[in-house]
Amino acid sequence: MKQQLEAIKSTAIAAIGECDSLAQIDEMRVKYLGKKGELTALLKQMGKLDPAERPIMGQLVNEAKAGLETLIGERSAVIKKNETALKLKEETIDITMPGKAHKTGKLHPLNTVLNDMIDIFQSMGFDVVDGPEVETDYYNFEALNVPADHPARDMQDTFYLGENLLLRTQTSAAQIRTMENRKPPIRIICPGRVFRADEVDATHSPVFHQIEGLVVDKGVTMCDLKGVLEQFAHEIYGKDTKVKFRPSFFPFTEPSVEVDVSCSECGGKGCRVCKGSGWIEILGAGMVHPKVLASCGIDPEVYSGFAFGIGLDRLTTTRYKISDIRLLFENDKRFLDQF
Ligand code: PHE
């Protein structure tokens, strides 16, 4: 029986030494120390022994049990340590690897210029209002003193969506909507997209942007119009910029003007950008026609006002020296990344 015990001990010691997972260790515990294990089986055979030998043999088996128990404990400690070491190695982060850059988004140049313009006009007390891109004939033409057979309709080649609906050709439609909804004093700007059936080239696009301005109050004069637009031009183009008012015609303003600023590229000497003239046209404006005020329920005997429409695209291309307006609408990332 002693020999049997020695045999079990030495195979167990060898087997435990070879274990390299906790599952295998558990198997060993069951195989040698469990209720149906080999050492337990040995203890059950004690009855066959001489009564004098029983205590001696019992002690030997118990010692062997204790020995194997310690061995199993030690081995599982080693296995656990190895497993943690392995896990740590697998999960290490190589902090010397280059990081992934997260690019931040940027504003489109049109939006940058628009935000500047909004700041300028808000600082002068203007509210920003919005208007629909799909308009009725009434708001885009009729109420602006352009009846159906008026020759001024030829100035704006319109996209019609049906009998009465069209894509607005000018943000001036917002003047009417505002005067219908607000009582004077009115001081608003309305930025937005406008549409005309123009041939596409370096300076024309069927969609472009305007910023409409409207002021209506008692005693508003052409002087106020000049003051506001000069202030605006100086803030956008710099204090040394010259501003020129040319007589012009719009059916909904009387008198009407077009406003030029001295070319920021050549300072007024004449260059490719200003086509040799030294001036760049940036907006149309005028005193709101009494008929327009009246059609919105505002008494032209009591109130007067001025309006202006600024082209945002021209302002943007001249500020950033962009040679082709189409670049503003193509959304080519290589172009946009430059801003
Ligand atoms: N709506 C005019 C245009 O598109 C510009 C304008 C606006 C003129 C307001 C006078 C007053 O050409």
Boltz pocket constraint, residues with backbone or C-beta under 6 A from the ligand:
constraints:
  - pocket:
      binder: B
      contacts: [[A, 169], [A, 170], [A, 171], [A, 172], [A, 213], [A, 250], [A, 253], [A, 257], [A, 284], [A, 285], [A, 286], [A, 307], [A, 308], [A, 309], [A, 310]]
      max_distance: 6.0
